[in-house]
Amino acid sequence: MKMDFEEWTIQYVKHRDIFHKKLLAYKKEKDFVVFKFKDKTHHYLIQKTIDESVFDKFKDKEHKTLVCGYKKENMDFVVKHWKKLVELQNFLIIFVDPDLGRKLLLNPQAHNSIADPESLETGLKSMFNAGIEV
């Protein structure tokens, strides 16, 4: 069954909430799916191909996740804009291929704190190419 990015995101968040039971509601707003939890509101930006508009779209969002296509050009964007992505607080990136059920989750701040600058690009691209979920 083919699933679009919005539907994949909704199912993903609902599944992650099975044990916590904090999800109260969700709604679609422009490019976002906004999830209201008991303790926070989390904005998931759906953008199959990443571009620099993500920085403006996330400006006033406290908890944010970028859901994008699992494709090389998106990883290239992440590597190129890594320093700027690391500055975003409470931020995750999920590369998704809904048809293959493949995903890669990155937390730029966490990955930046444990990786040395010389091997960061190689490490990110290796995880991406291997389809490893982190």
URNORHU-V209073 format. One record per helix or strand of 3 or more residues. SS is the DSSP state (alpha for helix, beta for strand). FROM is the first residue (numbers start at 0). TO is the last residue. If there is no record, write none. Layout:
ss->[SS,SS]
from->[FROM,FROM]
to->[TO,TO]
This chain:
ss->[alpha,beta,beta,beta,alpha,beta,alpha,alpha,beta,beta,alpha,alpha]
from->[4,22,31,40,52,62,71,81,90,101,107,119]
to->[15,28,36,45,56,68,79,85,96,105,113,129]
